[in-house]
């Protein structure tokens, strides 16, 4: 177990080629279905790697070790994402999407500019920002996104269905925050 913990601690520091070589030695099969991702590990190679011992002649009869994680295919805008883990179980925050964060930050900045500007015209602010009036209108409406969705985007824990292209494409988001949450978390 200590050797396995040491490998887990060292894994992020492995070079890409070292990680690839180790996976090639340990994995015998990877099955991806719409319900799970299953890795089959060769127990002999795993033991040899962890214990640095020579293989035994009788090792060939050992069955592969199967590691499986639930998986679900979900629509994410025009794309399909493979979401790993139990959808009902709490999950750790995802990696923040810098494009989504920039959209939210810019939306609030432009919204504030519209409210505080003596000339609150979309055309003038769009010209000053170097964007079209249509783009500015679509962007500013993101300042009215439900606070829970905005927070999730900033933390990187937004639903998989929330993508930059989807937020900019959906021009008729409801003003009701619960309805926004339902609509953007539904897919």
Beta strands, then each sheet from edge to edge (+ up, - down):
strand 1: 27-32
strand 2: 36-41
strand 3: 65-76
strand 4: 79-84
sheet 1: 1+ 2- 3+ 4-
end
